[in-house]
Amino acid sequence: MTIDLQKPATIMRGIGSYVPSQVVDNVALSKKVDTSDEWIRSRTGIKQRRIATEKESTSDLAFNAAQNALKNAGLKANDIDLVIVATITPDMAFPSTACLIQHRLGIPKVACFDIEAACSGFLYALDIADGMLSSGRFNCALIVGAEKLSSIMDWEDRTTCVLFGDGAGAAVLAKTGKGPKLIGFKSGADGSNPTLLHQPAGGSLEPASLKSLENRGHFLKMNGREIFKSAVRVMGAAARDLIAENGLTEKDIDHVIPHQANARIVESLSQRLEIPLEKFFCNLDKYGNTSAASIPIAFDEATRASIFKKGQLGLFVAFGAGLTWSAVLVCF
Ligand code: UT7
């Protein structure tokens, strides 16, 4: 291992998450949709997901996760001077969900914006926040990955609606204090095939109309098989490059928190990277794929289960619509 741990790094002062209370298991879903518990479990590893009520929006989930992260960091909302929310299901196209939670947190004037990098969004936000904190112009960032994916699910499309869930995860980052150190980043994208995973209508290309509603264009559409293959390839490459660029080998990695999309994707990634499956933390059985929220929810759960030992190395790795990908190295 050749990592210089004395080098100034961004520190994750606290992590927190929040999921809606409503649990929908596969059996309940199979009463609404032409599917079965057996199919969903064997093809994805998912057993249940959380679904927000009509009254709960993405900003509600984000706000609760942010409060939990602040509490775990031992900090107050007033300590924050930058808010970034990663989401593909903002409360509305604008203003940003970051502005909405800023108001609820009672921290007027601090910089706020959303980013849209789909399931890689939380890791992209860590990368961006690291740059902004390292510039010296910001001191303490609140990063949130939050999704109400049930709001863009086509409940008549069994190939997608069984896969996703709602939730939020948040982290508080600063250049000083105690907590896991963020020591390396690798974010990228390939925009050559945007329709592999997309929401066709509701934007400037196809604004909302009676026709777009009839065509169910406001729902998520996905080519699952192609996404599966790309996911393993791009996450594998991002992880390998990041590990090598930091003078490490795959053997140096103690824990992997992958994007929680499908247990079979995680198994294939483990084989490709030759990192044993036991080192991968998964909770997708409980929450399904929560897109930008999946890694912070998993990281929060793993942190609360005390699975990380001081000095161990962790790898976060994600892929998503775009295609986007991102990998982040962490020293616990
Ligand atoms: O964050 C990124 C988000 N996206 C992903 O991570 C998705 C990546 N892709 C996948 O996870 C997998 O491709 C899926 C789980 C989506 C699908 O698994 P698969 O093994 O690739 O199945 P398939 O699409 O090849 O479908 C196999 C069969 C088909 O029937 P036929 O044509 O073989 O008769 C489907 O119609 O399974 C059928 N099927 C279902 N059956 C019961 C598809 N969805 C369902 C369902 N219940 N929910």
Residues whose N, C-alpha, C, O or C-beta is under 5 A from the ligand:
A	BS01	UT7	D34 T35 S36 W39 R43 T44 C119 R158 T159 V162 G224 R225 I227 F228 A261 N262 F319 G320
